[in-house]
Amino acid sequence: MITIEFIPFSQMSGLSTEQKIKKILKSVKSDKIVLLQGKLKKDEETELIKLTMSMVNEKFHGIEPAIFSPEIKNTGNFLKFLKEKFINMLLSDRQGITLVGPANLIKEIKRDPEKMQLLLDLNVSRRKKK
């Protein structure tokens, strides 16, 4: 069974970088895929990867992070484009999704400007239970 844990922006917004990373890694080390509302900042993502690399061993193979942020395109409607840019400026950390999962479960993450696909290796979870 695969567990996806959704964490709303409101639970992460008041936390320090260290607290956010600990919260994410606690779930990922329990073989959960974490789906955060909003994006991690670049320095938070860097610290998450750095800390994870120091924790890699036979039982914990690391993480697969992905940040998906929808592109704002100018479709010819200048007022709509301006409105979306303004909203994006106000809600900067909420625009997008951050996905973090255990490296042993996630086979591949495919991203393009309009969607994200997550391919899982379900045989890993079956092997663990035997």
Contacts in CASP RR format, 6 or more apart in sequence:
PFRMAT RR
TARGET T0000
AUTHOR 0000-0000-0000
METHOD contacts of the structure
MODEL  1
MITIEFIPFSQMSGLSTEQKIKKILKSVKSDKIVLLQGKLKKDEETELIK
LTMSMVNEKFHGIEPAIFSPEIKNTGNFLKFLKEKFINMLLSDRQGITLV
GPANLIKEIKRDPEKMQLLLDLNVSRRKKK
1 125 0 8 1.000
2 33 0 8 1.000
2 105 0 8 1.000
2 120 0 8 1.000
2 122 0 8 1.000
2 125 0 8 1.000
3 30 0 8 1.000
3 31 0 8 1.000
3 32 0 8 1.000
3 33 0 8 1.000
4 32 0 8 1.000
4 33 0 8 1.000
4 34 0 8 1.000
4 35 0 8 1.000
5 27 0 8 1.000
5 32 0 8 1.000
5 33 0 8 1.000
5 34 0 8 1.000
5 35 0 8 1.000
6 35 0 8 1.000
6 37 0 8 1.000
7 23 0 8 1.000
7 34 0 8 1.000
7 35 0 8 1.000
7 36 0 8 1.000
7 37 0 8 1.000
8 37 0 8 1.000
9 36 0 8 1.000
9 37 0 8 1.000
9 38 0 8 1.000
9 93 0 8 1.000
9 94 0 8 1.000
12 20 0 8 1.000
12 23 0 8 1.000
12 36 0 8 1.000
13 93 0 8 1.000
15 23 0 8 1.000
17 41 0 8 1.000
17 43 0 8 1.000
17 44 0 8 1.000
17 47 0 8 1.000
18 47 0 8 1.000
20 40 0 8 1.000
20 44 0 8 1.000
21 44 0 8 1.000
21 47 0 8 1.000
21 48 0 8 1.000
21 51 0 8 1.000
24 34 0 8 1.000
24 36 0 8 1.000
24 48 0 8 1.000
24 100 0 8 1.000
25 48 0 8 1.000
25 51 0 8 1.000
25 52 0 8 1.000
25 55 0 8 1.000
25 63 0 8 1.000
27 34 0 8 1.000
28 34 0 8 1.000
28 62 0 8 1.000
28 63 0 8 1.000
28 100 0 8 1.000
28 101 0 8 1.000
28 102 0 8 1.000
29 60 0 8 1.000
29 102 0 8 1.000
31 102 0 8 1.000
31 104 0 8 1.000
31 105 0 8 1.000
31 125 0 8 1.000
31 128 0 8 1.000
32 101 0 8 1.000
32 102 0 8 1.000
33 99 0 8 1.000
33 100 0 8 1.000
33 101 0 8 1.000
33 102 0 8 1.000
33 105 0 8 1.000
33 106 0 8 1.000
33 118 0 8 1.000
34 98 0 8 1.000
34 99 0 8 1.000
34 100 0 8 1.000
34 101 0 8 1.000
35 97 0 8 1.000
35 98 0 8 1.000
35 99 0 8 1.000
36 97 0 8 1.000
36 98 0 8 1.000
36 99 0 8 1.000
36 100 0 8 1.000
37 94 0 8 1.000
37 96 0 8 1.000
37 97 0 8 1.000
38 93 0 8 1.000
38 94 0 8 1.000
38 95 0 8 1.000
38 96 0 8 1.000
38 97 0 8 1.000
38 98 0 8 1.000
39 67 0 8 1.000
39 69 0 8 1.000
39 93 0 8 1.000
39 95 0 8 1.000
39 96 0 8 1.000
39 97 0 8 1.000
39 98 0 8 1.000
40 48 0 8 1.000
40 65 0 8 1.000
40 67 0 8 1.000
40 98 0 8 1.000
41 93 0 8 1.000
45 65 0 8 1.000
45 67 0 8 1.000
48 63 0 8 1.000
48 65 0 8 1.000
48 100 0 8 1.000
49 63 0 8 1.000
49 65 0 8 1.000
52 62 0 8 1.000
52 63 0 8 1.000
53 62 0 8 1.000
55 62 0 8 1.000
56 62 0 8 1.000
60 102 0 8 1.000
61 102 0 8 1.000
61 103 0 8 1.000
61 104 0 8 1.000
62 102 0 8 1.000
62 103 0 8 1.000
62 104 0 8 1.000
63 100 0 8 1.000
63 101 0 8 1.000
63 102 0 8 1.000
63 103 0 8 1.000
64 100 0 8 1.000
64 101 0 8 1.000
64 102 0 8 1.000
64 103 0 8 1.000
64 106 0 8 1.000
64 109 0 8 1.000
65 98 0 8 1.000
65 99 0 8 1.000
65 100 0 8 1.000
65 101 0 8 1.000
66 98 0 8 1.000
66 99 0 8 1.000
66 100 0 8 1.000
66 109 0 8 1.000
66 111 0 8 1.000
66 116 0 8 1.000
66 118 0 8 1.000
67 96 0 8 1.000
67 97 0 8 1.000
67 98 0 8 1.000
67 99 0 8 1.000
68 96 0 8 1.000
68 97 0 8 1.000
68 98 0 8 1.000
68 99 0 8 1.000
68 111 0 8 1.000
68 116 0 8 1.000
69 95 0 8 1.000
69 96 0 8 1.000
69 97 0 8 1.000
70 95 0 8 1.000
70 96 0 8 1.000
70 113 0 8 1.000
70 114 0 8 1.000
71 113 0 8 1.000
72 81 0 8 1.000
72 84 0 8 1.000
72 85 0 8 1.000
72 88 0 8 1.000
73 81 0 8 1.000
74 81 0 8 1.000
75 81 0 8 1.000
88 95 0 8 1.000
97 116 0 8 1.000
99 109 0 8 1.000
99 116 0 8 1.000
99 118 0 8 1.000
104 121 0 8 1.000
104 124 0 8 1.000
105 120 0 8 1.000
105 121 0 8 1.000
105 124 0 8 1.000
105 125 0 8 1.000
106 118 0 8 1.000
106 119 0 8 1.000
106 120 0 8 1.000
106 121 0 8 1.000
107 119 0 8 1.000
107 120 0 8 1.000
107 121 0 8 1.000
108 118 0 8 1.000
108 119 0 8 1.000
109 116 0 8 1.000
109 117 0 8 1.000
109 118 0 8 1.000
109 119 0 8 1.000
110 116 0 8 1.000
110 117 0 8 1.000
110 119 0 8 1.000
111 117 0 8 1.000
END
